[in-house]
């Protein structure tokens, strides 16, 4: 039974990754692409909230560039860690 569950999850993950690839191919806008990625992470990982951070090469800091899920969507957006 465990092997079937793991296989099912792997198949779901493969479908989700294929969907993300298709969606990303449909946009040239970096802001829209980051929103699509973080939304896909929510679906794939089954969490309530997700944030995407980008490395700022000049400072070496991580900057939140997208959020999705429950709660306010600007809580971390633009924050640097």
Beta strands, then each sheet from edge to edge (+ up, - down):
strand 1: 49-55
strand 2: 62-69
sheet 1: 1+ 2-
end
